[in-house]
Amino acid sequence: MLKKTIYALCFSTISLMALDKGDAVPQNIQDQLNLDSNKTYVIDFFASWCKSCKKELPLISKVYNDKLVEVVGVNVDKKKKDGEEFVKKFELPFRVIYDSDKTFIKAFDPVGFPALYYVRDGKIVNAIFGAVDNIDEQIAKDLKDLK
Amino acid sequence: MRRLAIILLTPLLFMGCSMIEEVKPWEKETLAEEIMQYEGLHPEVKKFEAHVYFSKEASRGGNGVAGGGCGCN
């Protein structure tokens, strides 16, 4: 009984670890995000209430999508409607996934927001947290470095 | 056995104090609302209040970070 209590207490205090550079994205998350193993993905987590996102998204929209690179936006607004209006307003040209139930953001658990991950072969190869000036240039540089 | 249990359970008891859930960066939706600004919805009102205050009290400063440098004020 005592042993069981100690084990239960120990496990209840262990929180899930955040995904970081070099970590593999869980297969179920990859499947839900529809990630192909042959491509490099730029996964951008954003929300309508995030001021930095408003600044960054028009620049991220400029990032070139091709056979090898794809930008995927993940909207984390509580209300899907807010996210949809935001996406419509900014006319985002890339695929957007609505994460109202926080499945994806909880899996990645970024330390800052907005959060941008580079995923290749199911692994996180780089990540950017927080606002970055000229994010489009940064992404272009990072993708070039990854090649 | 009882002693061992006390030794093992005491740190766990204190660990309970550290289990207050932090607000994650993506959960700051409410904090990002305009109404949550220190100055309120209309920062100009706060500025006006500050102007009235220093006019009446004949004093200024002590309510923020001063601009640096020239000493012209």
Backbone of each chain as ProteinMPNN parsed JSONL, in Angstrom:
{"seq_chain_A": "MLKKTIYALCFSTISLMALDKGDAVPQNIQDQLNLDSNKTYVIDFFASWCKSCKKELPLISKVYNDKLVEVVGVNVDKKKKDGEEFVKKFELPFRVIYDSDKTFIKAFDPVGFPALYYVRDGKIVNAIFGAVDNIDEQIAKDLKDLK", "coords_chain_A": {"N_chain_A": [[0.84, -1.203, 0.0], [1.856, 1.226, 0.915], [4.035, 1.44, -0.777], [2.715, 1.641, -3.227], [1.438, 4.096, -2.928], [3.608, 5.853, -2.763], [4.764, 5.506, -5.323], [2.64, 6.45, -6.902], [2.507, 9.133, -6.14], [5.01, 10.011, -6.983], [4.893, 9.701, -9.797], [2.824, 11.408, -10.37], [3.929, 13.89, -10.199], [5.602, 14.187, -12.302], [5.957, 16.004, -15.173], [4.901, 16.332, -18.61], [7.403, 16.305, -21.118], [8.717, 19.011, -23.036], [8.891, 19.316, -26.602], [11.924, 19.487, -28.359], [14.8, 20.699, -30.24], [16.046, 18.119, -32.25], [14.422, 16.204, -31.201], [11.974, 13.64, -31.799], [8.9, 13.994, -33.468], [5.88, 12.907, -32.084], [4.325, 10.007, -33.497], [1.508, 9.96, -33.797], [0.881, 12.649, -33.781], [2.254, 13.516, -36.011], [0.796, 12.164, -37.944], [-1.718, 13.342, -37.655], [-1.126, 15.942, -38.342], [-0.562, 15.538, -40.858], [2.018, 15.024, -42.01], [4.585, 14.575, -44.329], [7.242, 12.339, -44.919], [9.197, 13.019, -46.744], [9.471, 15.708, -46.956], [10.426, 19.06, -45.842], [9.125, 20.693, -43.124], [7.742, 23.798, -42.133], [6.522, 24.648, -39.267], [4.245, 26.713, -37.891], [3.099, 28.069, -34.959], [0.4, 29.986, -34.031], [-1.762, 32.728, -32.923], [-4.823, 34.637, -32.789], [-4.823, 36.642, -30.903], [-2.245, 37.298, -30.493], [0.154, 39.665, -30.752], [2.682, 39.742, -31.959], [2.422, 37.721, -33.774], [0.731, 38.802, -35.647], [2.411, 40.557, -36.852], [4.351, 38.892, -37.858], [3.105, 36.947, -39.516], [2.297, 37.934, -42.184], [4.829, 38.049, -43.31], [5.727, 35.432, -43.085], [4.007, 34.3, -44.83], [5.175, 34.831, -47.219], [7.053, 32.936, -47.535], [8.43, 30.476, -49.509], [6.601, 27.866, -50.861], [7.21, 24.629, -51.872], [7.946, 21.519, -53.597], [9.58, 20.408, -51.746], [9.498, 21.893, -49.434], [7.169, 22.927, -46.987], [4.857, 25.166, -45.554], [3.127, 25.072, -42.556], [0.447, 26.202, -40.741], [-0.529, 26.497, -37.357], [-3.268, 27.198, -35.597], [-4.014, 28.431, -32.432], [-6.179, 29.465, -31.088], [-8.751, 29.752, -28.608], [-11.377, 29.81, -29.39], [-12.498, 28.516, -32.335], [-13.671, 30.015, -34.307], [-12.63, 32.597, -33.999], [-10.038, 32.15, -34.834], [-10.479, 31.397, -37.48], [-11.519, 33.75, -38.586], [-9.328, 35.392, -38.311], [-7.433, 34.121, -39.958], [-8.702, 34.445, -42.378], [-8.705, 37.208, -42.6], [-5.979, 37.779, -42.842], [-5.439, 36.425, -45.099], [-4.008, 33.947, -45.391], [-1.734, 31.995, -47.197], [-1.05, 29.395, -46.789], [-1.508, 26.0, -45.508], [-3.716, 25.693, -42.804], [-4.168, 24.556, -39.529], [-6.594, 24.036, -37.081], [-6.306, 24.292, -33.699], [-7.999, 24.124, -31.375], [-8.532, 22.529, -29.186], [-6.039, 22.239, -28.167], [-4.288, 20.109, -28.693], [-1.996, 19.82, -30.37], [-0.291, 21.952, -29.654], [0.161, 21.368, -27.0], [1.57, 19.038, -27.241], [3.945, 19.876, -28.46], [4.7, 21.895, -26.738], [5.927, 24.625, -26.523], [8.468, 26.983, -25.395], [8.134, 29.628, -25.78], [6.135, 32.174, -27.447], [5.054, 33.647, -30.499], [5.639, 30.339, -31.887], [7.902, 28.552, -33.847], [8.629, 25.772, -35.746], [10.988, 23.65, -37.374], [10.521, 20.828, -39.174], [11.743, 17.75, -40.147], [11.764, 14.61, -41.695], [10.2, 13.644, -39.618], [11.42, 14.645, -37.402], [12.388, 17.277, -35.165], [14.266, 19.793, -36.414], [15.092, 22.322, -36.018], [14.193, 25.295, -34.144], [12.282, 28.239, -33.464], [11.558, 30.638, -31.067], [9.295, 33.095, -29.932], [9.058, 36.604, -30.974], [10.521, 37.551, -34.063], [12.422, 39.785, -35.951], [12.073, 40.409, -39.414], [11.327, 37.729, -40.169], [10.895, 36.17, -42.418], [13.273, 36.307, -43.85], [14.919, 35.087, -42.02], [13.844, 32.501, -41.957], [14.322, 31.716, -44.583], [17.093, 31.684, -44.54], [17.564, 29.732, -42.578], [16.421, 27.487, -43.8], [18.093, 27.212, -45.938], [20.449, 26.606, -44.653], [19.746, 24.13, -43.699], [19.743, 22.543, -45.882]], "CA_chain_A": [[0.0, 0.0, 0.0], [2.765, 2.37, 1.045], [4.799, 1.495, -2.029], [1.829, 2.128, -4.296], [1.203, 5.531, -2.696], [4.847, 6.563, -3.127], [4.864, 5.492, -6.787], [1.589, 7.319, -7.461], [2.902, 10.516, -5.893], [6.167, 10.307, -7.828], [4.486, 9.838, -11.192], [1.916, 12.545, -10.547], [4.706, 15.127, -10.239], [6.394, 14.252, -13.537], [5.175, 16.622, -16.246], [5.327, 15.941, -19.957], [8.536, 17.103, -21.577], [8.501, 19.765, -24.28], [9.693, 18.866, -27.739], [13.018, 20.418, -28.642], [15.646, 20.349, -31.385], [16.553, 16.748, -32.212], [13.379, 15.281, -30.75], [11.047, 13.144, -32.816], [7.493, 14.356, -33.25], [5.129, 11.657, -31.926], [3.722, 9.546, -34.751], [0.093, 10.347, -33.908], [0.854, 14.082, -34.107], [2.669, 13.586, -37.424], [-0.335, 11.712, -38.763], [-2.799, 14.337, -37.61], [-0.672, 17.134, -39.069], [-0.393, 15.067, -42.232], [3.402, 15.325, -42.391], [5.204, 13.628, -45.244], [8.644, 12.176, -44.506], [10.138, 13.531, -47.756], [9.45, 17.17, -46.98], [10.772, 19.833, -44.651], [7.954, 21.493, -42.756], [7.879, 24.951, -41.247], [5.257, 24.628, -38.521], [4.142, 27.957, -37.133], [1.977, 28.159, -34.027], [-0.001, 31.387, -33.889], [-3.109, 32.982, -32.403], [-5.322, 35.955, -33.199], [-4.564, 37.621, -29.844], [-0.797, 37.475, -30.381], [0.541, 40.821, -31.577], [3.859, 39.387, -32.77], [1.961, 36.865, -34.875], [0.179, 39.7, -36.666], [3.565, 41.151, -37.52], [5.14, 37.858, -38.536], [2.401, 36.109, -40.492], [2.431, 38.366, -43.583], [6.183, 37.712, -43.769], [5.794, 33.965, -43.235], [3.23, 33.994, -46.047], [6.059, 34.985, -48.379], [7.977, 31.788, -47.636], [8.155, 29.702, -50.712], [6.175, 26.468, -50.724], [7.503, 23.829, -53.069], [7.827, 20.075, -53.386], [10.411, 19.981, -50.62], [9.239, 22.7, -48.236], [5.775, 23.348, -46.837], [4.539, 25.889, -44.329], [1.857, 24.65, -41.948], [0.09, 27.055, -39.61], [-1.387, 25.881, -36.34], [-3.929, 28.258, -34.84], [-4.311, 27.9, -31.084], [-7.255, 30.225, -30.444], [-9.731, 28.946, -27.878], [-12.554, 29.712, -30.252], [-12.09, 28.271, -33.719], [-14.214, 31.116, -35.114], [-11.65, 33.693, -33.932], [-8.919, 31.728, -35.687], [-10.915, 31.413, -38.887], [-11.619, 35.157, -38.991], [-7.946, 35.874, -38.375], [-6.822, 33.538, -41.166], [-9.382, 35.085, -43.518], [-8.251, 38.596, -42.636], [-4.59, 37.831, -43.312], [-5.383, 35.663, -46.359], [-2.816, 33.093, -45.312], [-1.728, 31.12, -48.362], [-0.637, 28.023, -46.442], [-2.464, 25.139, -44.803], [-3.858, 26.038, -41.385], [-4.869, 23.562, -38.715], [-7.151, 24.699, -35.896], [-5.969, 23.47, -32.527], [-8.77, 24.686, -30.258], [-8.417, 21.653, -28.005], [-4.622, 22.322, -27.759], [-3.593, 18.824, -28.842], [-0.673, 19.97, -30.972], [0.564, 22.865, -28.882], [0.556, 20.666, -25.77], [2.578, 18.041, -27.615], [5.207, 20.579, -28.721], [4.957, 22.62, -25.491], [7.016, 25.6, -26.738], [8.805, 27.852, -24.257], [7.767, 30.991, -26.133], [5.077, 32.272, -28.436], [4.805, 32.548, -31.431], [6.651, 29.282, -31.951], [8.073, 28.049, -35.209], [9.474, 24.565, -35.748], [11.35, 23.04, -38.65], [10.42, 19.377, -38.99], [12.159, 16.952, -41.307], [11.77, 13.171, -41.371], [9.55, 13.418, -38.325], [12.247, 15.167, -36.306], [12.534, 18.732, -35.102], [15.656, 20.101, -36.752], [15.377, 23.668, -35.484], [12.991, 25.947, -33.611], [12.401, 29.67, -33.13], [10.504, 31.041, -30.139], [9.151, 34.536, -29.755], [9.038, 37.427, -32.186], [11.795, 37.764, -34.76], [12.32, 40.747, -37.051], [12.359, 39.823, -40.729], [11.254, 36.264, -39.997], [10.984, 35.527, -43.737], [14.704, 36.17, -44.169], [15.441, 34.091, -41.079], [13.391, 31.177, -42.419], [15.067, 31.41, -45.833], [18.467, 31.357, -44.134], [17.531, 28.442, -41.869], [16.154, 26.408, -44.763], [19.312, 27.078, -46.739], [21.403, 25.898, -43.781], [19.302, 22.752, -43.508], [19.938, 21.76, -47.118]], "C_chain_A": [[0.877, 1.256, 0.0], [3.562, 2.567, -0.241], [3.978, 2.11, -3.142], [1.615, 3.632, -4.174], [2.415, 6.342, -3.138], [4.999, 6.636, -4.64], [3.868, 6.475, -7.412], [1.968, 8.781, -7.305], [4.053, 10.936, -6.8], [5.725, 10.578, -9.257], [3.577, 11.036, -11.416], [2.679, 13.863, -10.661], [5.534, 15.261, -11.514], [5.532, 14.852, -14.651], [5.712, 16.175, -17.589], [6.432, 16.868, -20.428], [8.196, 17.791, -22.894], [9.376, 19.203, -25.386], [10.733, 19.928, -28.061], [13.806, 19.907, -29.846], [16.199, 18.934, -31.228], [15.518, 15.728, -31.784], [12.493, 14.845, -31.918], [9.627, 13.585, -32.461], [6.709, 13.053, -33.126], [4.349, 11.291, -33.198], [2.272, 9.99, -34.903], [-0.054, 11.827, -34.273], [1.241, 14.277, -35.578], [1.509, 13.218, -38.341], [-1.439, 12.761, -38.821], [-2.427, 15.622, -38.361], [-0.438, 16.824, -40.546], [1.003, 15.407, -42.771], [3.984, 14.191, -43.227], [6.695, 13.522, -44.891], [9.646, 12.754, -45.515], [10.276, 15.052, -47.754], [10.015, 17.782, -45.707], [9.571, 20.729, -44.363], [8.353, 22.647, -41.844], [6.538, 25.039, -40.529], [5.212, 25.847, -37.613], [2.89, 27.95, -36.255], [1.638, 29.639, -33.839], [-1.405, 31.493, -33.307], [-3.525, 34.398, -32.775], [-5.009, 37.041, -32.172], [-3.076, 37.973, -29.731], [-0.327, 38.571, -31.336], [1.739, 40.505, -32.479], [3.454, 38.537, -33.971], [1.432, 37.726, -36.014], [1.3, 40.318, -37.492], [4.276, 40.101, -38.396], [4.413, 37.15, -39.688], [2.445, 36.61, -41.951], [3.813, 38.035, -44.159], [6.319, 36.202, -43.988], [5.046, 33.54, -44.503], [4.086, 34.073, -47.309], [6.959, 33.764, -48.587], [7.502, 30.848, -48.737], [7.757, 28.266, -50.37], [6.547, 25.731, -52.001], [7.407, 22.35, -52.728], [8.568, 19.624, -52.131], [10.128, 20.723, -49.317], [7.753, 23.067, -48.175], [5.593, 24.051, -45.502], [3.186, 25.39, -43.834], [1.602, 25.564, -40.75], [-0.787, 26.287, -38.638], [-1.962, 27.009, -35.481], [-4.38, 27.709, -33.49], [-5.365, 28.738, -30.346], [-8.228, 29.276, -29.741], [-10.971, 28.718, -28.735], [-12.089, 29.594, -31.697], [-12.511, 29.429, -34.628], [-13.233, 32.3, -35.151], [-10.478, 33.403, -34.865], [-9.27, 31.828, -37.154], [-10.992, 32.851, -39.416], [-10.231, 35.767, -39.198], [-7.261, 35.4, -39.66], [-7.394, 34.196, -42.419], [-8.854, 36.511, -43.705], [-6.845, 38.702, -43.247], [-4.377, 37.073, -44.628], [-4.144, 34.765, -46.405], [-2.825, 32.06, -46.443], [-1.379, 29.664, -48.041], [-1.74, 27.291, -45.664], [-2.511, 25.515, -43.32], [-4.68, 24.966, -40.671], [-5.343, 24.263, -37.447], [-7.008, 23.769, -34.696], [-6.677, 24.01, -31.278], [-8.655, 23.829, -29.004], [-6.967, 21.499, -27.528], [-3.851, 21.006, -27.851], [-2.157, 19.019, -29.304], [0.258, 20.842, -30.131], [1.014, 22.198, -27.579], [1.64, 19.632, -26.055], [3.944, 18.704, -27.821], [5.659, 21.342, -27.472], [6.086, 23.658, -25.628], [7.246, 26.509, -25.532], [8.466, 29.315, -24.538], [6.688, 30.992, -27.194], [5.192, 33.59, -29.18], [5.96, 31.541, -31.471], [6.702, 28.721, -33.363], [9.057, 26.874, -35.184], [9.782, 24.148, -37.186], [11.348, 21.538, -38.413], [10.813, 18.68, -40.285], [12.279, 15.486, -40.872], [11.198, 12.896, -39.981], [10.332, 13.923, -37.132], [12.306, 16.687, -36.335], [14.008, 19.054, -35.344], [16.069, 21.496, -36.286], [14.075, 24.265, -34.958], [13.29, 27.406, -33.298], [11.245, 30.019, -32.197], [10.489, 32.553, -29.984], [9.242, 35.285, -31.068], [10.438, 37.615, -32.762], [11.554, 38.779, -35.88], [12.707, 40.054, -38.349], [12.397, 38.296, -40.669], [11.37, 35.535, -41.338], [12.439, 35.297, -44.143], [15.348, 35.106, -43.28], [15.086, 32.671, -41.529], [14.169, 30.76, -43.667], [16.489, 30.976, -45.494], [18.519, 29.965, -43.472], [17.328, 27.274, -42.841], [17.382, 26.149, -45.631], [20.352, 26.287, -45.937], [21.042, 24.413, -43.62], [19.57, 21.883, -44.725], [21.3, 21.1, -47.145]], "O_chain_A": [[0.682, 2.191, -0.777], [3.739, 3.685, -0.725], [4.445, 2.966, -3.893], [1.609, 4.354, -5.171], [2.283, 7.375, -3.794], [5.322, 7.691, -5.185], [4.206, 7.228, -8.325], [1.778, 9.579, -8.222], [4.081, 12.053, -7.318], [6.134, 11.57, -9.861], [3.553, 11.615, -12.502], [2.139, 14.849, -11.164], [6.102, 16.321, -11.78], [4.508, 14.282, -15.027], [6.842, 15.696, -17.691], [6.4, 18.071, -20.168], [7.494, 17.243, -23.744], [10.463, 18.682, -25.136], [10.444, 21.124, -28.036], [13.523, 18.841, -30.394], [16.757, 18.596, -30.184], [15.705, 14.526, -31.978], [12.297, 15.582, -32.885], [9.22, 13.548, -31.3], [6.852, 12.173, -33.975], [3.792, 12.155, -33.875], [1.844, 10.354, -35.998], [-0.986, 12.213, -34.978], [0.645, 15.084, -36.291], [1.27, 13.86, -39.364], [-2.013, 13.032, -39.875], [-3.283, 16.295, -38.935], [-0.16, 17.706, -41.358], [1.144, 15.997, -43.842], [3.884, 13.015, -42.875], [7.33, 14.534, -44.596], [10.813, 12.957, -45.18], [11.107, 15.608, -48.472], [10.081, 17.146, -44.656], [9.072, 21.427, -45.245], [9.166, 22.505, -40.93], [5.539, 25.455, -41.115], [6.021, 25.997, -36.698], [1.769, 27.838, -36.752], [2.514, 30.443, -33.52], [-2.136, 30.508, -33.208], [-2.681, 35.253, -33.044], [-4.937, 38.221, -32.516], [-2.703, 38.851, -28.953], [-0.398, 38.428, -32.557], [1.796, 40.952, -33.625], [4.058, 38.619, -35.04], [1.649, 37.428, -37.188], [1.143, 40.567, -38.688], [4.73, 40.387, -39.504], [5.022, 36.801, -40.699], [2.613, 35.803, -42.865], [3.946, 37.772, -45.354], [6.944, 35.756, -44.95], [5.403, 32.559, -45.156], [3.767, 33.465, -48.331], [7.544, 33.576, -49.653], [6.326, 30.5, -48.843], [8.485, 27.551, -49.682], [6.22, 26.185, -53.098], [6.852, 21.976, -51.695], [8.237, 18.602, -51.531], [10.472, 20.248, -48.234], [7.158, 23.465, -49.176], [6.094, 23.609, -44.468], [2.225, 25.3, -44.598], [2.442, 25.681, -39.858], [-1.67, 25.528, -39.037], [-1.242, 27.68, -34.742], [-5.036, 26.67, -33.41], [-5.428, 28.716, -29.116], [-8.492, 28.167, -30.204], [-11.528, 27.622, -28.8], [-11.381, 30.46, -32.211], [-11.815, 29.778, -35.581], [-13.033, 32.921, -36.195], [-9.996, 34.279, -35.581], [-8.469, 32.283, -37.97], [-10.585, 33.132, -40.543], [-10.0, 36.543, -40.125], [-6.602, 36.175, -40.353], [-6.678, 34.466, -43.383], [-8.594, 36.952, -44.825], [-6.565, 39.589, -44.053], [-3.283, 37.08, -45.194], [-3.346, 34.826, -47.34], [-3.806, 31.337, -46.622], [-1.409, 28.805, -48.922], [-2.736, 27.874, -45.236], [-1.474, 25.64, -42.667], [-5.732, 24.536, -41.145], [-4.584, 24.997, -36.815], [-7.506, 22.643, -34.678], [-6.043, 24.311, -30.267], [-8.679, 24.348, -27.888], [-6.691, 20.732, -26.606], [-2.859, 20.822, -27.146], [-1.222, 18.467, -28.724], [1.427, 20.517, -29.925], [2.127, 22.44, -27.11], [2.513, 19.381, -25.224], [4.971, 18.165, -27.41], [6.853, 21.423, -27.186], [7.09, 23.573, -24.92], [6.33, 26.768, -24.751], [8.508, 30.147, -23.631], [6.363, 29.955, -27.771], [5.418, 34.608, -28.526], [7.099, 31.861, -31.132], [5.672, 28.454, -33.984], [10.168, 26.983, -34.664], [8.949, 24.277, -38.083], [12.08, 21.033, -37.561], [10.293, 18.976, -41.36], [12.828, 15.18, -39.813], [11.672, 12.012, -39.267], [9.964, 13.668, -35.985], [12.278, 17.301, -37.401], [14.881, 18.643, -34.58], [17.258, 21.799, -36.178], [12.988, 23.793, -35.29], [14.406, 27.76, -32.917], [10.088, 29.729, -32.5], [11.535, 33.199, -29.914], [9.468, 34.701, -32.127], [11.408, 37.812, -32.029], [10.607, 38.651, -36.656], [13.59, 39.196, -38.356], [13.376, 37.666, -41.069], [11.881, 34.417, -41.395], [12.794, 34.256, -44.695], [16.2, 34.334, -43.721], [15.917, 31.765, -41.486], [14.613, 29.618, -43.793], [17.021, 30.031, -46.076], [19.39, 29.147, -43.768], [17.965, 26.228, -42.726], [17.666, 25.011, -46.007], [21.04, 25.418, -46.472], [21.912, 23.563, -43.432], [19.622, 20.657, -44.631], [21.631, 20.406, -48.107]]}, "seq_chain_B": "MRRLAIILLTPLLFMGCSMIEEVKPWEKETLAEEIMQYEGLHPEVKKFEAHVYFSKEASRGGNGVAGGGCGCN", "coords_chain_B": {"N_chain_B": [[10.363, 1.106, 9.432], [8.262, 2.909, 9.501], [9.663, 5.192, 9.909], [11.13, 5.353, 7.581], [9.077, 5.747, 5.784], [8.233, 8.28, 6.555], [10.504, 9.769, 5.939], [10.544, 9.463, 3.158], [8.066, 10.476, 2.368], [7.947, 13.115, 3.276], [9.534, 14.94, 1.587], [7.957, 14.69, -0.694], [5.595, 15.782, 0.129], [6.285, 18.465, 0.379], [6.86, 18.943, -2.255], [4.42, 19.199, -3.322], [3.786, 21.841, -2.973], [4.985, 23.052, -5.061], [3.471, 22.577, -7.21], [1.782, 24.309, -8.483], [0.152, 25.211, -11.321], [1.808, 26.532, -14.096], [1.269, 29.403, -16.236], [1.115, 28.806, -19.542], [2.958, 29.914, -22.505], [1.177, 29.979, -24.694], [-1.225, 30.24, -23.534], [-1.95, 32.731, -22.877], [-4.046, 34.284, -23.639], [-6.127, 35.725, -22.377], [-4.623, 37.461, -20.836], [-3.53, 38.965, -22.82], [-5.474, 40.639, -23.635], [-6.876, 43.88, -24.359], [-7.968, 45.209, -22.184], [-6.463, 44.319, -20.11], [-4.217, 45.796, -19.988], [-1.841, 47.834, -18.286], [-2.396, 50.538, -18.247], [-5.058, 50.503, -18.783], [-7.976, 50.539, -20.952], [-7.745, 52.882, -22.384], [-4.939, 54.41, -22.88], [-4.326, 57.103, -23.108], [-5.947, 58.418, -21.318], [-4.83, 57.821, -18.886], [-2.461, 59.151, -19.182], [-3.377, 61.748, -19.275], [-4.439, 61.981, -16.718], [-2.081, 61.788, -15.267], [-0.919, 64.13, -16.057], [-2.653, 66.043, -14.942], [-2.235, 65.411, -12.309], [0.516, 66.054, -11.849], [0.374, 68.747, -12.369], [-1.278, 69.739, -10.374], [-0.017, 68.948, -8.029], [2.38, 70.034, -8.282], [4.594, 68.547, -8.853], [6.551, 66.049, -10.388], [7.321, 62.882, -11.912], [8.672, 59.786, -10.59], [6.818, 57.938, -11.197], [7.324, 56.125, -13.156], [9.601, 55.15, -15.758], [12.132, 57.366, -16.456], [12.946, 59.302, -19.357], [16.078, 59.219, -21.043], [19.058, 61.19, -20.782], [19.324, 64.181, -22.204], [18.537, 66.116, -20.335], [16.85, 68.192, -20.647], [14.285, 68.545, -19.672]], "CA_chain_B": [[9.477, 1.248, 8.27], [7.518, 4.162, 9.667], [10.651, 6.267, 9.75], [11.421, 5.401, 6.149], [7.902, 6.348, 5.134], [8.254, 9.729, 6.855], [11.61, 10.342, 5.157], [10.167, 9.488, 1.749], [6.862, 11.264, 2.107], [8.115, 14.544, 3.599], [9.85, 15.743, 0.39], [6.818, 14.68, -1.618], [4.62, 16.722, 0.685], [6.73, 19.809, 0.013], [6.772, 19.062, -3.712], [3.049, 19.614, -3.599], [3.744, 23.309, -2.995], [5.506, 23.541, -6.342], [2.641, 22.041, -8.294], [0.869, 25.308, -9.039], [0.362, 25.128, -12.76], [2.224, 27.794, -14.706], [0.532, 29.801, -17.441], [1.985, 28.559, -20.696], [2.959, 31.059, -23.422], [0.029, 29.983, -25.607], [-2.461, 30.361, -22.746], [-2.02, 34.115, -22.394], [-5.091, 34.946, -24.417], [-6.817, 36.698, -21.522], [-3.639, 38.476, -20.445], [-3.22, 39.798, -23.986], [-6.609, 41.524, -23.94], [-6.627, 45.318, -24.186], [-8.394, 45.619, -20.84], [-5.453, 43.876, -19.148], [-3.081, 46.719, -19.997], [-1.666, 48.577, -17.032], [-3.052, 51.848, -18.397], [-6.468, 50.331, -19.097], [-8.323, 50.533, -22.377], [-7.357, 54.132, -23.043], [-3.692, 54.897, -22.265], [-4.282, 58.576, -23.109], [-6.627, 58.865, -20.098], [-3.829, 57.704, -17.824], [-1.507, 60.222, -19.449], [-4.06, 62.977, -18.887], [-4.489, 61.94, -15.246], [-0.729, 62.079, -14.795], [-0.7, 65.559, -16.324], [-3.422, 66.753, -13.921], [-1.578, 65.156, -11.022], [1.746, 66.826, -11.632], [0.015, 70.168, -12.388], [-1.848, 70.08, -9.072], [0.923, 68.685, -6.953], [3.632, 70.714, -8.618], [5.694, 67.575, -8.819], [6.427, 65.016, -11.417], [8.296, 61.789, -11.807], [8.407, 58.764, -9.582], [5.739, 57.04, -11.623], [7.706, 55.424, -14.374], [11.015, 55.274, -16.101], [12.356, 58.63, -17.143], [13.745, 59.252, -20.579], [17.471, 59.437, -20.654], [19.999, 61.941, -21.591], [19.675, 65.581, -22.431], [18.274, 66.943, -19.162], [16.121, 69.39, -21.082], [13.026, 68.699, -18.948]], "C_chain_B": [[8.742, 2.593, 8.298], [8.434, 5.375, 9.421], [10.972, 6.487, 8.267], [10.282, 6.086, 5.384], [7.893, 7.859, 5.341], [9.326, 10.417, 6.019], [11.222, 10.48, 3.684], [8.998, 10.431, 1.464], [7.021, 12.754, 2.377], [8.512, 15.369, 2.368], [8.685, 15.808, -0.592], [5.74, 15.667, -1.176], [4.984, 18.154, 0.285], [6.69, 20.031, -1.5], [5.38, 19.514, -4.132], [2.92, 21.123, -3.692], [4.187, 23.854, -4.349], [4.621, 23.119, -7.516], [1.603, 23.033, -8.829], [1.169, 25.401, -10.526], [0.724, 26.495, -13.355], [1.343, 28.124, -15.916], [1.49, 29.645, -18.615], [1.915, 29.737, -21.673], [1.717, 31.129, -24.318], [-1.306, 30.115, -24.863], [-2.693, 31.799, -22.275], [-3.045, 34.962, -23.156], [-5.772, 36.044, -23.59], [-5.866, 37.823, -21.132], [-3.329, 39.437, -21.592], [-4.353, 40.759, -24.333], [-6.266, 42.97, -23.603], [-6.896, 45.76, -22.75], [-7.353, 45.258, -19.775], [-4.212, 44.78, -19.142], [-3.022, 47.488, -18.69], [-2.416, 49.903, -17.092], [-4.548, 51.723, -18.648], [-6.699, 50.416, -20.594], [-7.822, 51.764, -23.116], [-6.114, 54.724, -22.372], [-3.629, 56.419, -22.176], [-4.952, 59.152, -21.852], [-5.631, 58.867, -18.94], [-2.805, 58.847, -17.952], [-2.091, 61.568, -18.995], [-4.119, 63.088, -17.353], [-3.138, 62.327, -14.662], [-0.418, 63.565, -14.957], [-1.41, 66.407, -15.252], [-2.714, 66.627, -12.572], [-0.347, 66.041, -10.838], [1.485, 68.331, -11.692], [-0.466, 70.608, -11.011], [-0.815, 69.988, -7.955], [2.249, 69.427, -7.147], [4.83, 69.784, -8.495], [5.489, 66.58, -9.953], [7.514, 63.961, -11.215], [7.889, 60.793, -10.735], [7.297, 57.812, -9.995], [6.071, 56.33, -12.937], [9.187, 55.607, -14.625], [11.213, 56.555, -16.902], [13.143, 58.417, -18.423], [15.175, 59.641, -20.251], [18.114, 60.569, -21.41], [20.099, 63.428, -21.448], [19.434, 66.486, -21.225], [17.48, 68.191, -19.503], [14.776, 69.56, -20.393], [13.275, 69.106, -17.506]], "O_chain_B": [[8.62, 3.295, 7.294], [8.051, 6.389, 8.838], [11.069, 7.613, 7.779], [10.504, 6.884, 4.473], [7.587, 8.621, 4.424], [9.105, 11.492, 5.462], [11.53, 11.485, 3.044], [8.965, 11.099, 0.43], [6.319, 13.572, 1.782], [7.895, 16.404, 2.114], [8.451, 16.831, -1.235], [5.07, 16.295, -1.995], [4.122, 18.947, -0.095], [6.51, 21.155, -1.969], [5.205, 20.137, -5.179], [2.054, 21.635, -4.401], [3.82, 24.963, -4.738], [4.993, 23.291, -8.676], [0.669, 22.65, -9.534], [2.307, 25.641, -10.93], [0.025, 27.484, -13.135], [0.753, 27.237, -16.532], [2.543, 30.281, -18.663], [0.932, 30.478, -21.677], [1.26, 32.22, -24.66], [-2.374, 30.105, -25.475], [-3.517, 32.053, -21.397], [-2.911, 36.179, -23.287], [-5.961, 37.161, -24.07], [-6.251, 38.992, -21.102], [-2.918, 40.576, -21.367], [-4.208, 41.597, -25.223], [-5.482, 43.249, -22.696], [-6.161, 46.566, -22.179], [-7.358, 45.817, -18.679], [-3.274, 44.551, -18.378], [-4.05, 47.755, -18.069], [-3.002, 50.337, -16.1], [-5.243, 52.736, -18.72], [-5.764, 50.373, -21.393], [-7.515, 51.71, -24.307], [-6.235, 55.463, -21.395], [-2.971, 56.97, -21.292], [-4.581, 60.226, -21.378], [-5.599, 59.791, -18.128], [-2.358, 59.418, -16.958], [-1.397, 62.404, -18.417], [-3.879, 64.152, -16.783], [-3.055, 63.086, -13.696], [0.247, 64.175, -14.12], [-0.839, 67.362, -14.726], [-2.608, 67.586, -11.808], [-0.187, 66.694, -9.807], [2.26, 69.115, -11.144], [-0.123, 71.69, -10.533], [-0.754, 70.835, -7.065], [3.113, 69.432, -6.269], [5.921, 70.186, -8.091], [4.367, 66.33, -10.394], [8.47, 64.14, -10.46], [6.871, 60.963, -10.063], [6.886, 56.962, -9.205], [5.182, 55.987, -13.716], [9.918, 56.152, -13.798], [10.536, 56.787, -17.904], [13.91, 57.462, -18.545], [15.424, 60.331, -19.262], [17.749, 60.864, -22.548], [20.892, 63.911, -20.639], [20.075, 67.53, -21.111], [17.448, 69.142, -18.723], [14.168, 70.624, -20.512], [12.326, 69.283, -16.742]]}, "name": "protein", "num_of_chains": 2, "seq": "MLKKTIYALCFSTISLMALDKGDAVPQNIQDQLNLDSNKTYVIDFFASWCKSCKKELPLISKVYNDKLVEVVGVNVDKKKKDGEEFVKKFELPFRVIYDSDKTFIKAFDPVGFPALYYVRDGKIVNAIFGAVDNIDEQIAKDLKDLKMRRLAIILLTPLLFMGCSMIEEVKPWEKETLAEEIMQYEGLHPEVKKFEAHVYFSKEASRGGNGVAGGGCGCN"}
